[in-house]
Amino acid sequence: MTIQQLEQVIARYGTEIYSFCVYLTKDHDRAEELYQETWLTITRNTEKIENSATVKSYILSVVIRIWKNQKRKIAWRSRIAPTEQLVEEAETGGVDMAEDSLTICLQKERKQEVESAVSRLSEKYQIVVMLYYMEELSVEQIAKILSIPQGTVKSRLAAARKKLGQELEAYIHA
């Protein structure tokens, strides 16, 4: 793959990959680090991206692999030398008075509740849900990225939907 082709890949998928990194890490600084590490890895292994049909899937598999490695390192370091986590102040955003503030408030609340419910799922369910709904990948593509059978992807999606349905029952019927 040439430099120009790599630039085209970055231009085409960069924003989606970055938003996926933010969603995985839930922290913009760590997402930026993950994003940069992903592109560095891909730059070193450009020969693996020759098939344009699976470029996005390959990039997402690199993101997930790096993220899991980073989580393992952080867990190991925290066992050796525990650190205190900094609590960030919640950002407050203003609401335009011309818009229906009640509708906006309800939409934000529902979105936060869904994101919160997804984040409470175990990692194996979270990743499958994010790849399926956020990245809109097929079951076959997810199975390939995670190196698991398609049936496992389907069962994880079904289990995650069931758990989310139970947790979000109040919002579903509202």
Summary of the structure (lengths in Angstrom):
residues: 174
radius of gyration: 18.6
end to end distance: 50.6
largest distance: 53.4
contacts: 417
relative contact order: 0.09
helix: 77%
strand: 0%
